[in-house]
Each structure stands twice: as structure tokens, then as C-alpha cells.
Amino acid sequence: MEASERAGQVAPAAPERIFVKWATPADELAGAARLLEAFHFRRIDDANDLAIVVPNMAWAVQAKRACDVTGLKASIRAGRVHVSDAAKSRLALLEIIAHPHDAELQRRWEAGGHSRAELDELLAHYGGAQASALVRLADLHACPELHHGLLHVCGDETPQQLYDLLIGQLENPTAPEGLQVAAIVPYTHVTGTYAQAFFVGCVDGLVPGPDAYGQDAAWAARTKQAAEQAFLSVADHVMKRLYYSGFSKVDADFAQRAGIRFARTKTEGGACVALTRPTPLFAQFGANRPSTLGSQALLRMYGLN
């Protein structure tokens, strides 16, 4: 049952749904970008015609890079991003450097177990630093939700400019050039309608994400239910064809860092790779699961391999 039907509304005609399996995440993102570029040049309707739906903002950034390589003009579009505790801590450090005379920030700093002497030393070293040094200080690249904002950092911004830029991108993470041909959007924030879309990263541990498997059972259940509703609702925003897309293998260390769940590992070319599983949310389709099409067969249909 589609999301609009569950809400008691009349649902539009469901799009054709196809599952495409790629070898690796790099193959998947590059292939999706190349195919959407082919769709665009063969049939241009309007600027809102195509979309790449992603598991999270870290994957949105990677999808944008794949589009840039292909030449497909795409922009990241999303609502407010969930910010992890790690990112909040790093942003708090950046905020007090950006606003050294804010009494409330100073109270929070001391309440967090830091001394005024530590603050004075921090400001002495970094109060006038440029963004490049601050990014290293706070290890901002370690937080996936900050990746998109960091793409727009030149390196010579002041502490306040860097802080304002990152907060602005978290609250409204849309690329400054605006939507041109394709939208890149996390599956939890899809709005509008598109003729065709690629929903990449449909593997266990990405859709739903790691929080759905957390130790807090109540939190995990709520997270999984929200992911399920968002997953099913994506089809309500696609008119013609929705390609669900996944990959079969990925570097095992990366899989563990990203929270990807896998059945087993194997050695390939001297490296340890994890063998992934499709998202368990496909079970929600019951007998109406998407049909399956090999990635190479799909590329061949458009003369891309």
C-alpha cells in the first residue's frame, strides 16, 4: 500500500519499480549518474525531472561527485539534517572560537568541564585562524553530516564565517547553484515529483541506517518504523520509473565504519571485502517486489558499456 493510500488519499499511478544490483558503491553511483545523463539528453521535460535518492547526506556528497565526473548538473536538496553528538561537539568548539565574547557560550564551556585558562589558550592559538586550520583542529571531516558544507569551504574564511557556513548548510543543505537537471535527496526528505529516479544504497545498514539496529530497543523500533514509512513513500514522488539500486560488495573496513550489515567477508585481490544484503525493507512490498535487472544489461540498453 502506498503512503498516500495509507493516509486515506487517492494515490497516483504507481511507477514501474526495478531493482538494479551493481558490484561496488563506486560502480553504482557512477552508473546512476551516467544513466540519468542519458535519460536527460534523450528526453528533456523540465528541471524537476530526475532524481538520485540516497541513504544519507554522506552518500549525497558522493553522488554529487559522481554527477560532476559525468557532467550531469545536479544539486543536493534536503531538509534539516540530523546532527550527531560528535558533530555537535565539534561545532560547539568551533562556535566558541567564532564568538569568543559570548557569555552563554563561556558558561557552557565551563559546565562541560573545561577551564577558563583552557579557553584563553584555545583562543590565543585559534581566535584568528583561517578555516583550513579550524577544520583540522575540530576534525570536521570525521562527521558525515558536515561533508556537504565542507565542499563549499575555500579555506580562508574566518572562524565566524566557517561556523555560519556550516550551520547554514545543515539547516538548508542546497548547493548554491540550485537545481539544474537532477536533484540529489536523502530518502527521508523527498519532496516534489520526478519522472525517473535512482534510489541508490538500498542495502542493509544504510536503508534503514545503523540507528535501526541500536541497543536501545525502543529507539531502534521508532527509527526503523520511520525509515520504513520514508522508504515506501519514495514511490509517491516518482511518476514513470523508480530504480532501486544496491551493491553486492564493499571494503570490509568501510562497511564497519558506515554501519553496513553484511552476511560474510571474503578476500579479493588481497583485500577483505564484505558481501552485502539488500535492504530488508523490500519485504514490505510482499508479492509486489520490484523486478530485477542486471546493471550491465541496463547500461547496454542505453549504449553505455
N, C-alpha and C positions, 0 to 999 in steps of 0.2 A: 504494500500500500504506500502510495506517495505521501510526502509530508503534507501537501495541500489537502489531500483527501482525509488524512488523519485530523486535520483542523476543521473539517466539515465544509471545505470549499470544493468547487469543481476544478479538477486538475486538468491541465493542458495535456495534449497527446504526449505520451512518454517518448523520449528519444530512443533511437537504436542504441543498445549498450553492448560494448565489445571489450573483452579483456585481452590485453596485449602483454606478453611476457618478454622482457629483454634479458640480456646476460648480466649486465652490471648497471649501477646507477648512472655512470657516465654515458653508457650506450643509450639508456632510457631518456635522459634529458636531451642529449644531442639529437636523438631520433625524433622526439616530440617536437623540438624546435624546427627541425628540417621539414617534418610533415605539415606543421601549421604554416610554415612559409609557403609550402607547395599549395596548401588549401587557399591561402591568401591570394597568390598570384593567378590561380585558376578561377577563382570566383570571389570577387571583392563585393561585399554587401555594405557594411558600414564599420565604423571604428570599434564597435562593441561586438564584433562578430565571433572572435576567437578567444579562448582562454586556456591557460595552463593552471590547473588546480593542484595545489601542493599540500603536503602534510603540515608544514610549519614555516616560519619565516626563514629559518636557515636554508631550507630547500627552495624557498622563493628566491633567495640570493643566487643559489647555484643555477636555478632555471633562468634567471636573468642573464647570467654569464653565458649560458649555452645559447640563448637567443642572440646575444651580442656577437658571438662567434659566427653564428649562422647568417646574421644580418637581419633577422626578424626584429622589428621595432616593437618592443614590449615594455610594459611598465608594471611595477608591483603595486597592487591595490589591496588594502586590508583595513579592517577596523583597528581599534586599540589592541595592542599586543600584550599578552600575559607576560609579566616580568618576573623572572625567578628571583629567589632570595639572593643568589650570588650576584646577579646583575644589580639588584637594589643596593647591595653593599658597595659595589664598585661605583655606582652612580652617586651614592652618599659621599664617598671620598672625593669624587670629582666636584660635587656640589659645594662642599665646604671650601675647597680651593677656589672655586669660582666666586663664592660670596663670603669672603673671609671676615667680614664685619657683621654678619647676621647673628644676632644674639641667640635666636632659637636654634640655629644650626650648631652653635657652640655648646649649648646645653645638651643637645642630642649627642654630640661628640663625647662629652664628659660622661654622660649617662651610659655610653657604650663601653666605658672602661678605659678611655684614653685621657691623658693629662693635658693641661694647657701647654706645658712645655713641649709635648709631642706635637701639638698643633702648631706652635710657633716655629718649630724646626721644619715641619712639613711645608708651611707657608714660605719660610725662608728659602727653601730649595725649589719649590714648585709654584709659588704665587705668581711669578711672571713667566712661567714656562709656556712653550707652544704645545699645540695639540699632539704632535708626534711624540713628545716626551710623556705627556699625560696618558696617552693610550698605552704606552709601555708600563708606566707606573701602576696603573689600575688593571693591567692585563685585560683590556676591554674585549680583545678578540676571543677570549675564552667563553664569552656569553653569546650563544647563537642569536638571541633576540636583538642584539646590538649590531649584528653584522651589516644589516641594510643601512643603518645610519652611518656606519664607518665607511661605507662606499663613497659617501659624499664629503668626507673629511679631507681637506687639502693638506693639512699638517701644520699650517702656520696660524691656526685660529687661537685666540686667547682662551683661557680656562672657561670663561663665561660663554663665549661663542660655541665652544665644543659642547658644553653641558646643554645649552639651549638647542643646539642642532640635534643631539641625541634624543632629548626629551620630545622634541617636535616630531622626529621620525617614529618614535614609539607610539605617540598619540595619533598620528596620521601618516603611516608609512607609505606614502605615494611618491614615486620617483618624480623629480621636478619637471621632467619633460612632459609628464602627463601621459595618458593612454594614447597610443598611436595605432597599433594594429591588434596586438594581443594583450589581454590582461593576465597577470600572474597573481593568483589569490589563494590564501590558505582555505582549506575546505570548510573551516568553521566560520568563514566570513564572506561567503559567496553572495553577491547581490547582482541584480540585473539579469539579463538574458543573453545567451550566446548561441550561435548556430552550431558550433562544434567545440568540444573541449577535450583536453587530455588531463586526466586525473592521475598524476604520477605518484610514485612511492606508496602504492597500495599493498604494503607488506606489513606483517605482524610486528608491532612495536613502533611503527610510525603512524599507522591508522588502525586502531587508536594508538596514541602515544604511550610512553612509559608510565605516565601517571595512572593509567588504567590498570596497571599491574602492581601498584604500590602496596606497602604493608598495611596501610590504613584501609581496611575493607570498605568502610562507608564512603570514604573519599574516592577510592578506586571505582566503586559501583556508580557513583554520580558522574565521574569522569567518563566512564565507558558509555553510560546512557547518553550523555551529551554528544559524545563522538558518534554514536550510532545515529542519533537524530540528524546531526550535521551531514554525515555520510549519505544517508538516504535522501536528504534534501537537495543535494547537488544536482540530481537529475531534474529537479523542478526548474532549474535555471538554464537548461540546455534544450534547444528546440529540435535539432536534427540528429546529432550523433555524439555520444559520450564514450570516449575511450578510457576505460580503467586500465592502469598500467602499473607493472611491477617489475622487479628484477630478481634473478634467481641466485645470485652470489654477490658477496661484498667482502672486503678485507675484514678479517675477524676482529681485529683491534678496533676498527672504526665501528663495527656493528655493536660492540660492547659499549663504546662511548656514546653512541647515538641511541641506545636503548632498543636496537633492532633485535627481535627474538628470532632464533634460528634453530633448525632441527639438529644439525650437526655441522662439523667442520671437516675440511679436507685440505691436503697440501696440493698446491697447484703452482707450477713454475717456481718452486722453492718458497712460496708464500702460503700462509694459512688463510683460507677463505671460509666464510660462513655461508651455509646454504639456507636461504630464507624461505619463509612460508607466505602465501597470500594472506591478506587481511582476513581475520575471522568474521568481519562484518559482512562478507559476501553471503554468509549463511542467512542473513536477513532477507535475501531475495527468494529463498526457497527454490521452487522449481523454475523461477524466472531469473536464474543466474545469468550474467552476461555470456554471450557466445565467446569462444576463444579464437584468436587469430595470431599466428606467429609474427614476430616483429619483422623478420626478413621478408615474409610474404607481403606484409603491409607496405614496407618500403618499396618492394618490387612493383606494387600496384601503381606507384607514382614515379617509377623510374629513378629511385634514389639509391639503388645498390647495384 
